[in-house]
Amino acid sequence: MNSIGIIGSNIISPLGNSSEANFEALVKGKSGLSSFSFPFSDSPICASLLDQSLLEIEFSSRIKSTKEFTRLEKTVLLSIQNILNKHPFDHKNKNTLLILATTKGNIDLLEKNNYTNIPMERVYLSAFAETIRNHFDFHHPCMVVSNACVSGVMAILWAQRLISNKEYSNVIVVGTDLISPFTLSGFKSFNALSPEPCRPFDKNRIGINLGEATASILISNKESEIKILAGSSANDANHISGPSRTAEGLFMSINKTFEQHKNIQPDFISAHGTATEFNDEMESIGFSKAEFQKIPTHSLKGYYGHTLGAAGVLETIIAIESLKNNILIPSRGFEIPGTSKELNIITKLEKKTLSTFLKTSSGFGGSNATLLIEKN
Amino acid sequence: MTNSILHSACTIRENKITLNGEAIFESDLTKTFSEFAKEAYHYFDLNYPKFFKMDNLSKLGMLSIEGILLTQGVRNIINSDKCALILSNHSSSIESDKIHAKSISNLVNFFPSPSVFVYTLPNIVLGEIAIKNKMQGENLFLLSEKFEAKQLFISTETLFETSSTNTAICGWIEFDGNKWESLVYITQKIEDPNQKNGNFMPHTIQEINKLYNA
């Protein structure tokens, strides 16, 4: 098995425009969640939204282009540019691939196209991807992954596989989704939105918050301090929107990921933890089946909300920063255990020597995906 | 160099279902997709009422899988966590996206429906296929401008080399208004290098393109 290293990363979120700034904000206990009014909702909606004017300033200072881009595209261009500035390499050669993970891309174009020079066609994910490719002049068309909430973890997993199979030497993975009435109204119709900051794994959890973020990781066949050891995906084959009551898919994915690493007990788990009743319950069952109940576990949804296609990438980056800094980040919003299988949810910031973590995610379509990452 | 074979393939377009090169079901071109899908449902003797609650993308995906399941022996090989599903298209879930967008287009008539919203993700078709056929293996949904045999080939071969997956159902399930079509094929890893290909075609980009263009 070849060594697959994580070379660098970037996060564009309400908590900052670099991975380091985001980690620092979490260490200070800051959250991006606050209340916003939307014309379609009688009551305010709690979400984590990017500051539009800050994004524009950052974008115009870093990206040189005469073309018009959507809000989503701006965050993606900015995130990739930040990675290339920090870790310059010949990204235009044929050994480099860009993988985009998103659930809805430029879906806001379907509601109302407020742009002057952006055609409706950019609502199609391949057209959005081609816009990003053309800006940076990547050799290959982007690989576009859309697997609901597990898209981000899946994209990292496929980057690892493609490099390991020597298809490419470098892969940039970008997870991205912004929030529009499209997604908000949909989750609201499911009665899945919490009016307050969400409380993953807590007894009083009542639902999710949505959040905006774009997160990128540069993965390569070069040796690096941080390595992707393994990963896998599995389907519940149970329900298209409801989490499995037996956590079968999550448990299967964990088993496959640890197949070659049975001696490793991860130092912590970065869970999916959406703060819906059924998701968190399902995860507690999955972790208990895997005998991971005692492992320190957190969800980052209390800081960022559910950032959909970005979530897996964003949360993996934060977990990597945890490894580098030997700091466990508490699970914001958790107070009282509230799952049938009690987990070891992190409640206090803790300095601790860390060398491995498990990232998990689960989503609509019965999908589950997991990653095992190690620090040398 | 390929170490895998193409097992069977099913295409559906222009109200016609073709299995391994032979037309097995056809209905009049004047019929809408919904009418065609209902007739095909009865042809396959599906007995799966949930089918009628699905969006068109999922219906097309379900019918495509029913097609390849008619090939002898296929039912036994897909029912395993070593069988992956890798599907792709151009338009994601655009049909359901448009219905959902319309339901929230003005504040007077603001009635988003959860049963529509759940289909505004392209990988729901993977979930529907997984549930119907009890498939728990690897899942991947990819988007591309047009049918990309190369991307499907590389993804499948990579999965065979880097995981315990030994079989994959791959293809293209596209639905955008009047433009819809599907190709689904099964590819299998040859575990024993001395094993003969038998009557099967090798799994190559060229052969996948032939299946699509047939």
Boltz contact constraints between the chains, C-beta under 6 A:
constraints:
  - contact:
      token1: [A, 39]
      token2: [B, 107]
      max_distance: 6.0
  - contact:
      token1: [A, 40]
      token2: [B, 107]
      max_distance: 6.0
  - contact:
      token1: [A, 40]
      token2: [B, 110]
      max_distance: 6.0
  - contact:
      token1: [A, 110]
      token2: [B, 97]
      max_distance: 6.0
  - contact:
      token1: [A, 110]
      token2: [B, 101]
      max_distance: 6.0
  - contact:
      token1: [A, 111]
      token2: [B, 101]
      max_distance: 6.0
  - contact:
      token1: [A, 125]
      token2: [B, 92]
      max_distance: 6.0
  - contact:
      token1: [A, 125]
      token2: [B, 143]
      max_distance: 6.0
  - contact:
      token1: [A, 126]
      token2: [B, 143]
      max_distance: 6.0
  - contact:
      token1: [A, 126]
      token2: [B, 144]
      max_distance: 6.0
  - contact:
      token1: [A, 126]
      token2: [B, 145]
      max_distance: 6.0
  - contact:
      token1: [A, 144]
      token2: [B, 143]
      max_distance: 6.0
  - contact:
      token1: [A, 146]
      token2: [B, 122]
      max_distance: 6.0
  - contact:
      token1: [A, 146]
      token2: [B, 141]
      max_distance: 6.0
  - contact:
      token1: [A, 146]
      token2: [B, 143]
      max_distance: 6.0
  - contact:
      token1: [A, 147]
      token2: [B, 123]
      max_distance: 6.0
  - contact:
      token1: [A, 147]
      token2: [B, 141]
      max_distance: 6.0
  - contact:
      token1: [A, 148]
      token2: [B, 121]
      max_distance: 6.0
  - contact:
      token1: [A, 148]
      token2: [B, 123]
      max_distance: 6.0
  - contact:
      token1: [A, 161]
      token2: [B, 158]
      max_distance: 6.0
  - contact:
      token1: [A, 161]
      token2: [B, 162]
      max_distance: 6.0
  - contact:
      token1: [A, 162]
      token2: [B, 158]
      max_distance: 6.0
  - contact:
      token1: [A, 164]
      token2: [B, 162]
      max_distance: 6.0
  - contact:
      token1: [A, 165]
      token2: [B, 158]
      max_distance: 6.0
  - contact:
      token1: [A, 165]
      token2: [B, 161]
      max_distance: 6.0
  - contact:
      token1: [A, 165]
      token2: [B, 162]
      max_distance: 6.0
  - contact:
      token1: [A, 167]
      token2: [B, 154]
      max_distance: 6.0
  - contact:
      token1: [A, 181]
      token2: [B, 104]
      max_distance: 6.0
  - contact:
      token1: [A, 185]
      token2: [B, 104]
      max_distance: 6.0
  - contact:
      token1: [A, 185]
      token2: [B, 112]
      max_distance: 6.0
  - contact:
      token1: [A, 186]
      token2: [B, 112]
      max_distance: 6.0
  - contact:
      token1: [A, 186]
      token2: [B, 117]
      max_distance: 6.0
  - contact:
      token1: [A, 189]
      token2: [B, 112]
      max_distance: 6.0
  - contact:
      token1: [A, 189]
      token2: [B, 114]
      max_distance: 6.0
  - contact:
      token1: [A, 189]
      token2: [B, 117]
      max_distance: 6.0
  - contact:
      token1: [A, 190]
      token2: [B, 114]
      max_distance: 6.0
  - contact:
      token1: [A, 233]
      token2: [B, 138]
      max_distance: 6.0
  - contact:
      token1: [A, 233]
      token2: [B, 139]
      max_distance: 6.0
  - contact:
      token1: [A, 234]
      token2: [B, 136]
      max_distance: 6.0
  - contact:
      token1: [A, 235]
      token2: [B, 130]
      max_distance: 6.0
  - contact:
      token1: [A, 235]
      token2: [B, 136]
      max_distance: 6.0
  - contact:
      token1: [A, 235]
      token2: [B, 139]
      max_distance: 6.0
  - contact:
      token1: [A, 237]
      token2: [B, 130]
      max_distance: 6.0
  - contact:
      token1: [A, 237]
      token2: [B, 131]
      max_distance: 6.0
  - contact:
      token1: [A, 237]
      token2: [B, 134]
      max_distance: 6.0
  - contact:
      token1: [A, 237]
      token2: [B, 135]
      max_distance: 6.0
  - contact:
      token1: [A, 237]
      token2: [B, 136]
      max_distance: 6.0
  - contact:
      token1: [A, 240]
      token2: [B, 118]
      max_distance: 6.0
  - contact:
      token1: [A, 240]
      token2: [B, 124]
      max_distance: 6.0
  - contact:
      token1: [A, 240]
      token2: [B, 127]
      max_distance: 6.0
  - contact:
      token1: [A, 241]
      token2: [B, 118]
      max_distance: 6.0
  - contact:
      token1: [A, 364]
      token2: [B, 121]
      max_distance: 6.0
  - contact:
      token1: [A, 365]
      token2: [B, 123]
      max_distance: 6.0
  - contact:
      token1: [A, 365]
      token2: [B, 124]
      max_distance: 6.0
  - contact:
      token1: [A, 365]
      token2: [B, 126]
      max_distance: 6.0
  - contact:
      token1: [A, 365]
      token2: [B, 127]
      max_distance: 6.0
  - contact:
      token1: [A, 366]
      token2: [B, 127]
      max_distance: 6.0
  - contact:
      token1: [A, 366]
      token2: [B, 130]
      max_distance: 6.0
  - contact:
      token1: [A, 367]
      token2: [B, 139]
      max_distance: 6.0
